[in-house]
Amino acid sequence: MTRRQVTVAWNQGLHLRRAAQLVQLAQRFHSRISLQLGSRMADARSVLSLLLLSASMGTALDVEAIGADELEAIQAVQEFFRDLHRSDG
C-alpha cells in the first residue's frame, strides 16, 4: 500500500470533467486507487464516488493505491493534480 497527499487546485474543485479524467487515468492501472477526504472514501474508477467527496479548491486529499503497480499509479495521480494546477477548466 502506498499513500500520498494531493491538493485540489482548480477553482471549481474536483468537478465532473476533472473527475472523468481521473477515472480514465485510474483505469490504466491494475492497482486499486482511492481518495479520502475525512471519513469519506472514493473509488478513483467511479465518477460518482469522486464527485460525492465534494472536494473544493484547496482541499487536501489522501490518495492510496494497493496493487502490483501502486507506485506508478500514485505517481500518475500526483502528476494529474500537479500538471492541471496551472489550468482551470
C-alpha positions, -999 to 999 in steps of 0.1 A, spaced: 0 0 0 13 35 -9 -2 67 4 3 103 -7 -15 136 -3 -26 159 -32 -44 193 -32 -73 202 -54 -61 233 -72 -90 241 -96 -113 270 -89 -143 247 -95 -129 219 -73 -130 183 -83 -158 188 -108 -173 165 -134 -148 169 -162 -118 165 -138 -134 135 -121 -139 119 -155 -103 125 -165 -92 110 -132 -113 79 -138 -97 74 -172 -63 77 -156 -71 52 -128 -84 27 -153 -49 24 -168 -36 7 -137 -42 -27 -121 -39 -13 -86 -70 -1 -67 -68 36 -62 -89 55 -37 -91 91 -25 -101 100 10 -114 133 25 -120 130 62 -142 99 67 -153 98 31 -136 74 7 -139 74 -31 -130 48 -57 -109 66 -83 -127 45 -110 -161 59 -102 -170 94 -113 -200 95 -89 -178 84 -60 -153 111 -67 -180 138 -70 -195 128 -37 -163 138 -20 -173 174 -27 -137 184 -29 -134 222 -34 -104 242 -43 -76 239 -17 -89 206 -3 -62 181 7 -70 146 -4 -52 114 7 -45 91 -22 -40 54 -16 -30 27 -41 -28 -10 -35 -16 -35 -61 13 -45 -83 17 -11 -99 8 11 -69 39 32 -71 33 41 -108 -4 47 -100 3 71 -71 29 90 -92 4 94 -120 -23 107 -97 1 132 -82 11 144 -116 -25 147 -126 -32 171 -98 1 189 -102 0 192 -140 -35 206 -141 -27 230 -113 -19 257 -138 -51 253 -157 -87 255 -145 -113 241 -169 
